Amino acid sequence: MVASLTESAMNIEDIPESPAVRALRLALEARGAARGKAEAVLAVLSARSLAATEPQVTAILGCRDAVVLDAWLRVVASVPSVDALLGIAPAG
């Protein structure tokens, strides 16, 4: 019985939530995903010994646009500089 209750309590899909709470949860999840992508961009730049200035770090970490972050992730391993990276506009 305890195992069954524990298992059902751990399934987030079974927890009822209002539309407002759902919207907040999804927004926070998206923000977390964006932060993770931005940190990945910075990690690759660092691994390539491309030092970002404080304003560049702020710009990268402050980006919440998934399309831009995905574009940066596709090219960060081959761009010649951080300035070049930040100048890339997503295709489309």
Secondary structure by P-SEA (a helix, b strand, c coil): caaaaaaaaaccccccccaaaaaaaaaaaaaaaaaaaaaaaaaaaaaacccccaaaaaaaaacccaaaaaaaaacccccccaaaaaaccccc
